[in-house]
Amino acid sequence: MSNADLPRVWFSGNDRAAINLYGLWLPRSVADLERLGGELREGLRVIIHEPGELEMEAILSYSPEFEAWVARGDEDTLVYYPEGNDSGT
């Protein structure tokens, strides 16, 4: 599956639970996860993104500690968008 084919999940970089680990418990993240339906599973590769700001590849897992899905970001794939650029929407 190419990067362009990966499901996209909104996230907030402010919800960093640990180094490279981002919580997906905010309503926009939860809605994106729900749209995955039966595709949602441990180890699923996705793009996590903050529209107009940044995006990166990540691997999903369910965290019993947070009782929510989390994404382990691959910062080698991190792309920042220039201010005012709507890429990544």
C-alpha positions as CSV (number, residue, x, y, z in Angstrom):
1,M,0.0,0.0,0.0
2,S,1.5,3.3,-1.0
3,N,1.5,6.4,1.3
4,A,-1.3,7.9,-0.9
5,D,-3.5,4.9,-0.2
6,L,-3.1,4.9,3.6
7,P,-6.2,5.9,5.6
8,R,-6.0,9.5,7.1
9,V,-6.7,10.1,10.8
10,W,-6.8,13.6,12.3
11,F,-4.7,14.2,15.4
12,S,-3.6,16.9,17.6
13,G,0.2,17.2,18.2
14,N,-0.7,18.6,21.6
15,D,-2.0,15.1,22.6
16,R,1.4,13.5,22.8
17,A,1.1,10.7,25.3
18,A,4.8,9.7,25.0
19,I,7.7,10.2,22.6
20,N,6.2,9.6,19.1
21,L,3.0,8.4,20.7
22,Y,-0.2,10.4,20.0
23,G,-3.6,10.0,21.6
24,L,-6.5,9.7,19.2
25,W,-9.3,10.4,21.7
26,L,-10.5,13.8,20.5
27,P,-13.8,13.8,18.6
28,R,-12.3,14.4,15.1
29,S,-9.9,11.5,15.6
30,V,-12.6,9.2,16.9
31,A,-14.8,10.1,13.9
32,D,-12.0,9.2,11.5
33,L,-11.3,5.9,13.3
34,E,-15.0,5.1,13.2
35,R,-15.0,5.6,9.4
36,L,-12.4,2.8,9.1
37,G,-15.0,0.3,10.3
38,G,-13.7,-3.2,10.0
39,E,-10.4,-2.0,8.8
40,L,-9.5,-0.7,12.3
41,R,-7.0,-3.0,14.0
42,E,-3.8,-3.1,15.9
43,G,-0.8,-2.5,13.7
44,L,-2.8,-0.6,10.9
45,R,-0.6,1.8,9.1
46,V,-2.2,5.3,8.7
47,I,-1.3,8.9,8.0
48,I,-2.0,11.1,11.1
49,H,-2.4,14.7,10.2
50,E,-3.2,18.2,11.4
51,P,-4.6,19.8,8.2
52,G,-2.5,22.7,6.9
53,E,0.2,22.0,9.5
54,L,1.8,18.5,9.4
55,E,1.4,14.8,8.7
56,M,3.3,11.6,9.1
57,E,2.9,7.8,8.9
58,A,1.9,6.0,12.0
59,I,1.0,2.6,13.4
60,L,-2.2,2.3,15.4
61,S,-2.6,0.4,18.7
62,Y,-5.2,0.3,21.4
63,S,-3.9,1.6,24.8
64,P,-5.6,0.0,27.8
65,E,-3.9,2.7,29.9
66,F,-5.7,5.5,28.0
67,E,-8.7,3.4,27.0
68,A,-8.3,4.8,23.5
69,W,-6.5,4.3,20.2
70,V,-3.1,5.8,19.9
71,A,-0.7,6.3,17.0
72,R,3.0,5.7,17.1
73,G,4.3,8.3,14.6
74,D,7.2,7.7,12.3
75,E,9.0,11.0,12.5
76,D,11.2,10.0,9.5
77,T,8.1,10.6,7.4
78,L,7.1,13.9,9.0
79,V,6.1,16.6,6.6
80,Y,5.5,20.2,7.7
81,Y,3.3,22.5,5.6
82,P,4.2,26.2,5.2
83,E,1.9,28.5,7.1
84,G,-1.3,29.2,5.1
85,N,-0.8,26.1,2.9
86,D,-3.9,23.9,2.9
87,S,-2.0,20.7,1.9
88,G,-2.8,17.7,4.0
89,T,-6.5,18.5,4.3
